[in-house]
Amino acid sequence: MKVFKLLKNRYFAVFALFVLWMLFFDSSSLLKIVTQKIVNRELRKEIDKYKRDALELEQETNAIKHSNDSLEKFARETFYLKKEGEEVFLIVD
């Protein structure tokens, strides 16, 4: 009974329609805001991952630039370089 009285009240009905419109149909609806927040969170995680990767690569680059041992290791692993008289065996998984 009380619910029907509220629905018959035109001010309440207009307010309810306004709230429904704002929640679901408006260009800045609640659903769009929630999905944008989820996408934003995922993109921030991806940015953090790329920053960590860039930092690791920078550290690796500095190590290669300043140490002949790490330069030799990098060249051997990346370009399969070897010293004269050495045999290199590649193990492929």
Beta strands, then each sheet from edge to edge (+ up, - down):
end
